């Protein structure tokens, strides 16, 4: 019996991860030995840590699980998504470079320790300041004019991007292997509705995965006057609003585990 271990993010209640509960139930019913853990609730000994599962599912973005995954990766553990792909995706500077090199439409970006240098490379004053390692919008600041840029303070490893003004509601694309699911998010109500993903957006989504080495991931797409722009990519998202996604997610994990 193959063992699968889910490296979970901290959640106060099971209700915060109903999709994972359904996936785990389906995997158990399919004959897998499935266990879970939250790093923040465990005492893990780095010097005695050994690979004990046939497949690890890295669902958490916490530095604790990422560091544990790093140790397991050096021992040859099978991790979904891979440790290197997760680290590269979390690193906003590295991800921006990888995506641009792959031909993914992304905002123009700069890295600097002195915001005064931005005046010399762009006339844009509508900018986003992003921490190099960030998630869920943490630490993001919007700069609307030159005065704000002059007074803004940044920490080491900040990414500066042009602010893309949308002409439509934000699209969230979710990918499992080669399957792409689309959700339109209404910013004022946070209501999400499933939408058909046109071929151009599907290709952009799959290109993101190939560029970063991801199997299960999500991306935020802003549609502006010049077309779609990918403003963020994250590994193993919540799939919030995607209907009937437990089955394809379970199938992909099952197939991935069986081919290892």
C-alpha positions in Angstrom: 0.0 0.0 0.0 1.5 3.3 -1.1 1.8 6.1 1.5 0.8 9.7 0.8 1.6 12.5 3.3 -0.1 15.9 3.0 2.0 18.8 4.4 -0.9 21.0 5.3 -1.2 24.7 6.2 -2.5 25.6 9.6 -6.3 25.8 9.8 -8.4 26.4 12.8 -11.2 24.2 11.6 -11.7 21.4 9.1 -14.3 23.5 7.4 -11.4 25.7 6.1 -10.2 22.8 3.8 -13.3 20.8 2.8 -11.8 20.1 -0.7 -8.8 18.4 0.8 -11.0 16.4 3.1 -12.9 15.0 0.1 -9.7 14.3 -1.8 -8.1 12.5 1.2 -11.3 10.4 1.6 -11.2 9.4 -2.1 -7.5 8.5 -1.9 -8.1 6.3 1.1 -11.1 4.6 -0.6 -8.7 3.9 -3.5 -6.3 2.0 -1.4 -3.8 4.6 -0.3 -2.4 5.0 3.2 -2.9 8.7 3.7 -1.7 10.8 6.6 -1.5 14.5 7.2 0.5 17.0 9.3 0.8 20.7 10.1 4.4 21.7 10.8 3.4 24.4 13.3 1.7 21.7 15.4 4.6 19.2 15.3 8.0 18.7 16.8 10.2 17.6 13.9 13.9 16.6 14.4 15.9 17.6 11.4 18.8 15.3 12.1 16.5 12.2 12.2 14.1 13.2 9.5 13.8 10.5 6.8 11.7 9.8 3.8 8.8 7.6 5.0 6.1 8.3 2.4 6.0 7.4 -1.3 4.6 10.8 -2.1 4.5 14.1 -0.2 1.9 16.7 -1.1 3.2 20.2 -0.3 0.1 22.2 0.3 1.5 24.7 2.8 3.5 27.8 1.9 5.0 28.1 5.4 8.7 28.4 5.8 8.6 25.5 8.2 7.2 23.1 5.7 9.4 24.4 2.9 12.5 23.8 5.0 11.4 20.3 5.9 10.6 19.7 2.3 14.2 20.9 1.4 15.6 18.2 3.7 13.4 15.5 2.3 14.2 16.7 -1.3 17.9 16.1 -0.7 17.0 12.5 0.3 15.2 11.9 -2.9 11.6 12.3 -1.7 8.8 12.5 -4.3 7.1 15.8 -3.6 4.1 17.3 -5.4 4.6 20.1 -6.4 8.4 19.6 -6.4 10.4 21.5 -3.8 12.3 23.5 -6.4 9.1 24.5 -8.2 7.5 25.7 -5.0 10.6 27.7 -4.0 10.9 29.3 -7.5 7.2 30.2 -7.5 7.4 31.7 -4.0 10.4 33.9 -5.1 8.6 36.8 -6.9 11.8 38.0 -8.6 12.8 34.6 -9.9 9.2 33.8 -11.0 8.9 37.1 -12.9 12.1 36.3 -14.8 11.1 32.8 -15.6 7.6 33.8 -16.7 8.9 36.6 -18.9 11.5 34.3 -20.5 8.7 31.8 -21.3 6.7 34.5 -23.2 4.0 34.8 -20.5 2.5 38.4 -20.5 3.6 39.8 -17.1 3.8 43.4 -15.8 7.1 45.2 -16.3 9.2 44.8 -13.2 12.3 46.1 -11.5 14.3 45.2 -8.5 16.0 48.0 -6.5 17.0 49.0 -3.0 16.4 52.7 -3.9 13.0 53.7 -5.2 14.6 56.9 -6.6 16.2 54.8 -9.3 12.7 54.0 -10.7 12.4 57.5 -12.1 15.3 56.7 -14.5 13.7 53.5 -15.9 10.0 54.2 -16.2 7.6 57.2 -16.4 5.0 55.1 -14.7 3.8 56.3 -11.3 1.1 53.7 -10.7 3.2 50.9 -9.2 3.0 47.8 -7.0 5.6 47.1 -4.4 5.8 43.3 -3.6 8.0 41.5 -1.1 10.2 39.0 -2.8 8.7 36.2 -0.7 5.0 36.8 -0.1 1.6 35.3 -0.5 -2.1 36.2 -0.1 -1.3 39.8 -0.9 0.7 40.3 2.3 3.1 43.2 2.2 1.9 44.6 -1.1 1.7 48.4 -1.4 0.1 50.4 -4.2 1.9 53.6 -5.3 -0.4 56.0 -7.2 1.8 59.1 -7.7 5.3 60.5 -7.6 5.0 61.9 -4.1 4.1 58.4 -2.7 7.0 56.9 -4.5 9.4 59.4 -3.0 8.2 58.8 0.5 7.7 55.0 0.3 10.1 52.7 2.1 11.1 49.2 0.9 12.9 46.3 2.5 15.5 44.2 0.9 14.2 42.0 -1.9 11.2 44.0 -3.0 9.9 43.7 -6.5 8.5 46.9 -8.2 5.9 46.3 -10.9 3.8 48.5 -13.0 0.2 48.5 -11.8 -2.1 46.9 -14.4 -5.5 48.6 -14.5 -8.2 46.0 -15.3 -11.0 46.6 -17.8 -12.9 43.5 -16.6 -13.3 41.5 -13.4 -10.2 39.5 -12.3 -9.9 36.0 -13.7 -8.4 33.2 -11.6 -7.2 30.2 -13.5 -6.6 26.9 -11.8 -4.5 24.1 -13.3 -4.3 20.4 -12.6 -1.8 18.8 -14.9 -3.1 19.8 -18.3 -6.6 20.8 -17.3 -7.4 24.5 -16.8 -10.4 25.8 -14.9 -11.6 29.4 -14.9 -13.2 31.5 -12.2 -14.3 35.1 -12.6 -14.0 37.0 -9.3 -16.2 40.0 -8.7 -14.1 42.4 -6.5 -16.9 44.2 -4.9 -18.9 41.1 -3.7 -16.1 38.5 -3.8 -18.6 36.3 -5.7 -17.0 33.7 -7.9 -18.5 32.2 -11.0 -17.2 29.4 -13.2 -16.3 30.5 -16.8 -15.1 28.8 -19.9 -11.4 29.3 -20.5 -10.6 30.4 -24.0 -7.7 28.8 -25.8 -5.4 31.8 -25.5 -5.8 31.9 -21.7 -5.4 28.1 -21.5 -2.1 28.3 -23.3 -0.9 31.1 -21.1 -1.8 29.1 -18.0 0.0 26.0 -19.2 3.0 28.0 -20.2 3.2 29.3 -16.6 3.3 25.7 -15.3 6.0 24.7 -17.7 8.1 27.8 -16.9 8.0 27.1 -13.1 7.8 23.3 -13.2 4.4 23.2 -11.5 1.7 20.4 -11.7 -1.0 21.9 -9.5 -1.2 25.7 -9.4 -3.3 28.9 -9.8 -2.7 32.2 -11.5 -4.4 35.6 -11.3 -5.0 37.2 -14.7 -6.0 40.9 -15.2 -7.6 41.8 -18.5 -6.6 45.3 -19.6 -6.8 47.2 -22.9 -3.7 45.3 -24.3 -5.0 41.9 -23.3 -4.4 39.4 -20.5 -1.6 39.9 -18.0 -0.5 37.4 -15.4 0.0 39.2 -12.1 0.6 36.3 -9.7 1.2 32.5 -9.7 0.9 30.3 -6.6 1.3 26.6 -6.1 -1.5 24.3 -4.9 -4.2 27.0 -4.5 -7.6 26.6 -2.8 -9.6 26.1 -6.0 -12.3 28.2 -4.4 -15.4 28.4 -6.6 -14.3 25.6 -9.0 -17.2 23.1 -9.2 -16.6 19.3 -8.9 -12.8 19.7 -8.7 -12.2 17.0 -6.1 -12.4 14.2 -8.7 -9.8 15.5 -11.2 -7.5 16.6 -8.3 -7.7 13.1 -6.8 -7.1 11.5 -10.2 -4.0 13.6 -10.7 -2.5 12.8 -7.3 -3.3 9.1 -7.8 -1.7 9.0 -11.2 1.3 10.9 -9.9 1.8 8.5 -7.0 1.4 5.4 -9.0 4.0 6.3 -11.6 6.7 7.0 -9.0 
